[in-house]
Amino acid sequence: MKHILELIAWILVVIGALNWGLVGLFNFDVVNYFFGISTISMVIYDIIGLSAIVLVVFKIMKLAKKKK
């Protein structure tokens, strides 16, 4: 289960990073293009942010295991 969650988190973070790259380079926001500025787009941004937090927590857990 942990590995599936980590994989999903990685996919979402990569998609989010690509989206922000497009925003920075071309001022084009894929999420707003498909969903507009709405509650749905805010939820998508929240999910991507939570995915990044999940990856940080998993990394900390892995580092803590290595120290033991």
DSSP file (Angstrom, degrees, kcal/mol; ACC not computed):
  #  RESIDUE AA STRUCTURE BP1 BP2  ACC     N-H-->O    O-->H-N    N-H-->O    O-->H-N    TCO  KAPPA ALPHA  PHI   PSI    X-CA   Y-CA   Z-CA
    1    1 A M     >        0   0    0      0, 0.0     4,-2.3     0, 0.0     5,-0.2   0.000 360.0 360.0 360.0 -41.5    0.0    0.0    0.0
    2    2 A K  H  >  +     0   0    0      1,-0.2     4,-2.4     2,-0.2     5,-0.2   0.890 360.0  51.2 -62.7 -39.3    2.8    2.4    0.9
    3    3 A H  H  > S+     0   0    0      2,-0.2     4,-2.3     1,-0.2    -1,-0.2   0.877 109.6  49.4 -68.0 -37.4    4.5    1.8   -2.5
    4    4 A I  H  > S+     0   0    0      2,-0.2     4,-2.6     1,-0.2     5,-0.2   0.921 111.8  48.8 -66.4 -43.8    1.3    2.5   -4.4
    5    5 A L  H  X S+     0   0    0     -4,-2.3     4,-2.4     1,-0.2    -2,-0.2   0.902 111.7  49.7 -62.0 -41.3    0.8    5.7   -2.4
    6    6 A E  H  X S+     0   0    0     -4,-2.4     4,-2.5     2,-0.2    -2,-0.2   0.906 110.7  49.7 -65.2 -41.3    4.3    6.8   -3.0
    7    7 A L  H  X S+     0   0    0     -4,-2.3     4,-2.4     2,-0.2    -2,-0.2   0.928 112.3  47.2 -62.5 -46.0    4.0    6.1   -6.8
    8    8 A I  H  X S+     0   0    0     -4,-2.6     4,-2.5     1,-0.2    -2,-0.2   0.905 111.5  51.7 -62.4 -41.1    0.8    8.1   -7.0
    9    9 A A  H  X S+     0   0    0     -4,-2.4     4,-2.5    -5,-0.2    -2,-0.2   0.917 109.5  49.7 -62.5 -43.3    2.4   10.9   -5.0
   10   10 A W  H  X S+     0   0    0     -4,-2.5     4,-2.5     2,-0.2     5,-0.2   0.922 110.7  49.6 -60.9 -44.7    5.4   11.0   -7.4
   11   11 A I  H  X S+     0   0    0     -4,-2.4     4,-2.4     1,-0.2    -2,-0.2   0.930 113.0  46.4 -60.6 -46.0    3.1   11.1  -10.5
   12   12 A L  H  X S+     0   0    0     -4,-2.5     4,-2.5     1,-0.2    -1,-0.2   0.888 112.4  49.9 -65.6 -39.0    1.1   14.0   -9.0
   13   13 A V  H  X S+     0   0    0     -4,-2.5     4,-2.6     2,-0.2    -1,-0.2   0.900 111.2  49.1 -67.4 -39.9    4.2   16.0   -8.0
   14   14 A V  H  X S+     0   0    0     -4,-2.5     4,-2.6     2,-0.2    -2,-0.2   0.923 112.0  48.7 -65.1 -43.2    5.7   15.5  -11.5
   15   15 A I  H  X S+     0   0    0     -4,-2.4     4,-2.4    -5,-0.2    -2,-0.2   0.922 112.7  48.6 -61.0 -43.2    2.4   16.7  -13.1
   16   16 A G  H  X S+     0   0    0     -4,-2.5     4,-2.5     2,-0.2    -2,-0.2   0.902 111.1  49.7 -63.3 -41.2    2.3   19.7  -10.7
   17   17 A A  H  X S+     0   0    0     -4,-2.6     4,-2.1     2,-0.2    -2,-0.2   0.908 111.0  49.1 -65.2 -41.9    6.0   20.5  -11.4
   18   18 A L  H  X S+     0   0    0     -4,-2.6     4,-2.2     2,-0.2    -2,-0.2   0.907 110.3  52.0 -63.0 -40.8    5.3   20.4  -15.2
   19   19 A N  H  X S+     0   0    0     -4,-2.4     4,-2.2     1,-0.2    -2,-0.2   0.934 110.9  46.5 -60.8 -46.5    2.3   22.6  -14.8
   20   20 A W  H  X S+     0   0    0     -4,-2.5     4,-2.5     1,-0.2    -1,-0.2   0.830 109.1  55.9 -68.3 -29.8    4.3   25.2  -12.8
   21   21 A G  H  X S+     0   0    0     -4,-2.1     4,-2.6     2,-0.2     5,-0.3   0.911 108.5  47.4 -63.9 -41.9    7.0   25.0  -15.5
   22   22 A L  H  X>S+     0   0    0     -4,-2.2     4,-2.6     2,-0.2     6,-1.3   0.880 111.0  51.8 -65.9 -37.6    4.4   25.8  -18.1
   23   23 A V  H  X5S+     0   0    0     -4,-2.2     4,-1.4     4,-0.3    -2,-0.2   0.936 113.9  43.7 -62.9 -45.3    3.1   28.7  -16.0
   24   24 A G  H  <5S+     0   0    0     -4,-2.5    -2,-0.2     2,-0.2    -1,-0.2   0.887 122.9  35.3 -68.0 -40.0    6.6   30.1  -15.6
   25   25 A L  H  <5S+     0   0    0     -4,-2.6    -2,-0.2    -5,-0.2    -3,-0.2   0.894 138.6  10.2 -82.6 -41.5    7.7   29.7  -19.2
   26   26 A F  H  <5S-     0   0    0     -4,-2.6    -3,-0.2    -5,-0.3    -2,-0.2   0.357  90.8-118.0-124.7   3.9    4.5   30.4  -21.1
   27   27 A N  S  <<S+     0   0    0     -4,-1.4     2,-0.5    -5,-0.5    -4,-0.3   0.881  70.5 137.8  55.2  39.2    2.0   31.8  -18.6
   28   28 A F        -     0   0    0     -6,-1.3     2,-0.7    -9,-0.2    -1,-0.2  -0.966  39.1-164.4-121.4 116.1   -0.2   28.7  -19.3
   29   29 A D     >  -     0   0    0     -2,-0.5     4,-2.1     1,-0.2     5,-0.1  -0.883   3.8-164.8-103.9 110.0   -1.9   26.9  -16.5
   30   30 A V  H  > S+     0   0    0     -2,-0.7     4,-2.1     1,-0.2     5,-0.2   0.890  88.5  52.8 -61.4 -42.4   -3.1   23.5  -17.5
   31   31 A V  H  > S+     0   0    0      1,-0.2     4,-2.9     2,-0.2     5,-0.4   0.937 112.2  44.1 -62.0 -47.4   -5.3   23.0  -14.5
   32   32 A N  H  > S+     0   0    0      3,-0.2     4,-1.9     1,-0.2    -1,-0.2   0.832 109.3  58.9 -67.2 -30.5   -7.1   26.4  -15.1
   33   33 A Y  H  < S+     0   0    0     -4,-2.1    -1,-0.2     1,-0.2    -2,-0.2   0.927 117.1  31.2 -61.8 -44.6   -7.3   25.6  -18.8
   34   34 A F  H  < S+     0   0    0     -4,-2.1    -2,-0.2    -5,-0.1    -1,-0.2   0.849 138.4  19.3 -84.0 -35.0   -9.3   22.4  -18.1
   35   35 A F  H  < S-     0   0    0     -4,-2.9     6,-0.2    -5,-0.2    -3,-0.2   0.523  93.2-138.6-116.0  -8.4  -11.2   23.4  -14.9
   36   36 A G     <  -     0   0    0     -4,-1.9     2,-1.4    -5,-0.4     5,-0.3  -0.060  54.3 -45.6  70.2 177.2  -11.1   27.2  -14.8
   37   37 A I  S    S+     0   0    0     -5,-0.1     2,-0.3     4,-0.1    -1,-0.1  -0.704  99.3 123.3 -82.4  97.7  -10.5   29.0  -11.6
   38   38 A S  S  > S-     0   0    0     -2,-1.4     4,-1.7     1,-0.1     5,-0.1  -0.813  80.2 -86.2-145.4 179.8  -12.9   27.0   -9.4
   39   39 A T  H  > S+     0   0    0     -2,-0.3     4,-2.3     1,-0.2     5,-0.2   0.870 123.4  58.4 -61.9 -37.8  -13.1   24.9   -6.3
   40   40 A I  H  > S+     0   0    0      1,-0.2     4,-2.3     2,-0.2    -1,-0.2   0.923 105.3  48.3 -61.5 -44.2  -12.1   21.9   -8.4
   41   41 A S  H  > S+     0   0    0     -5,-0.3     4,-2.3    -6,-0.2    -1,-0.2   0.882 110.7  51.7 -65.7 -35.7   -8.8   23.5   -9.4
   42   42 A M  H  X S+     0   0    0     -4,-1.7     4,-2.3     2,-0.2    -1,-0.2   0.892 109.3  50.3 -65.4 -38.6   -8.1   24.5   -5.8
   43   43 A V  H  X S+     0   0    0     -4,-2.3     4,-2.6     2,-0.2    -2,-0.2   0.898 109.1  52.0 -65.1 -40.0   -8.7   20.9   -4.7
   44   44 A I  H  X S+     0   0    0     -4,-2.3     4,-2.3     2,-0.2    -2,-0.2   0.930 110.2  47.9 -62.3 -45.1   -6.3   19.7   -7.4
   45   45 A Y  H  X S+     0   0    0     -4,-2.3     4,-2.4     1,-0.2    -1,-0.2   0.898 111.7  51.2 -61.8 -39.5   -3.6   22.1   -6.2
   46   46 A D  H  X S+     0   0    0     -4,-2.3     4,-2.7     2,-0.2    -2,-0.2   0.915 109.2  49.9 -63.1 -43.0   -4.2   20.9   -2.6
   47   47 A I  H  X S+     0   0    0     -4,-2.6     4,-2.0     2,-0.2    -2,-0.2   0.905 111.2  48.8 -63.4 -41.6   -3.9   17.2   -3.6
   48   48 A I  H  X S+     0   0    0     -4,-2.3     4,-1.7     2,-0.2    -1,-0.2   0.908 112.0  49.3 -65.6 -40.9   -0.6   17.9   -5.4
   49   49 A G  H  X S+     0   0    0     -4,-2.4     4,-1.8     1,-0.2    -2,-0.2   0.907 110.6  49.8 -63.1 -42.3    0.7   19.8   -2.4
   50   50 A L  H  X S+     0   0    0     -4,-2.7     4,-2.5     1,-0.2    -1,-0.2   0.860 106.1  57.4 -64.5 -34.6   -0.3   17.0   -0.1
   51   51 A S  H  X S+     0   0    0     -4,-2.0     4,-2.2     1,-0.2    -1,-0.2   0.897 104.8  50.9 -62.4 -39.8    1.5   14.6   -2.4
   52   52 A A  H  X S+     0   0    0     -4,-1.7     4,-2.0     2,-0.2    -1,-0.2   0.904 109.5  50.3 -63.7 -40.4    4.7   16.5   -2.0
   53   53 A I  H  X S+     0   0    0     -4,-1.8     4,-2.5     1,-0.2    -2,-0.2   0.906 108.1  53.3 -63.4 -41.6    4.2   16.4    1.8
   54   54 A V  H  X S+     0   0    0     -4,-2.5     4,-2.7     1,-0.2    -2,-0.2   0.915 108.4  50.0 -59.2 -43.8    3.7   12.6    1.6
   55   55 A L  H  X S+     0   0    0     -4,-2.2     4,-2.2     1,-0.2    -1,-0.2   0.894 110.2  49.9 -64.0 -39.4    7.0   12.2   -0.4
   56   56 A V  H  X S+     0   0    0     -4,-2.0     4,-2.4     2,-0.2    -2,-0.2   0.927 111.7  48.4 -64.1 -44.2    8.9   14.3    2.2
   57   57 A V  H  X S+     0   0    0     -4,-2.5     4,-2.5     1,-0.2    -2,-0.2   0.925 111.4  49.7 -62.3 -45.1    7.5   12.1    5.0
   58   58 A F  H  X S+     0   0    0     -4,-2.7     4,-2.3     1,-0.2    -1,-0.2   0.899 110.5  50.7 -60.9 -39.9    8.4    8.9    3.2
   59   59 A K  H  X S+     0   0    0     -4,-2.2     4,-2.4     2,-0.2    -2,-0.2   0.917 110.3  49.0 -64.1 -43.2   11.9   10.2    2.6
   60   60 A I  H  X S+     0   0    0     -4,-2.4     4,-2.4     1,-0.2    -2,-0.2   0.905 111.0  50.9 -61.8 -41.6   12.3   11.1    6.3
   61   61 A M  H  X S+     0   0    0     -4,-2.5     4,-2.0     2,-0.2    -2,-0.2   0.904 110.3  49.1 -63.3 -40.8   11.0    7.6    7.3
   62   62 A K  H  X S+     0   0    0     -4,-2.3     4,-1.9     2,-0.2    -2,-0.2   0.911 111.6  48.6 -65.2 -41.9   13.5    6.0    4.9
   63   63 A L  H  X S+     0   0    0     -4,-2.4     4,-1.5     1,-0.2    -2,-0.2   0.887 110.0  51.9 -65.1 -38.6   16.4    8.1    6.3
   64   64 A A  H  X S+     0   0    0     -4,-2.4     4,-0.7     1,-0.2    -1,-0.2   0.875 108.6  51.5 -65.3 -36.9   15.4    7.2    9.9
   65   65 A K  H >< S+     0   0    0     -4,-2.0     3,-0.7     1,-0.2    -1,-0.2   0.884 106.8  53.8 -66.2 -38.4   15.4    3.5    9.0
   66   66 A K  H 3< S+     0   0    0     -4,-1.9    -1,-0.2     1,-0.2    -2,-0.2   0.845 103.3  57.0 -65.4 -32.9   18.9    3.7    7.5
   67   67 A K  H 3<        0   0    0     -4,-1.5    -1,-0.2     1,-0.3    -2,-0.2   0.722 360.0 360.0 -72.1 -20.5   20.2    5.2   10.7
   68   68 A K    <<        0   0    0     -4,-0.7    -1,-0.3    -3,-0.7    -2,-0.2   0.475 360.0 360.0 -79.8 360.0   19.0    2.3   12.8
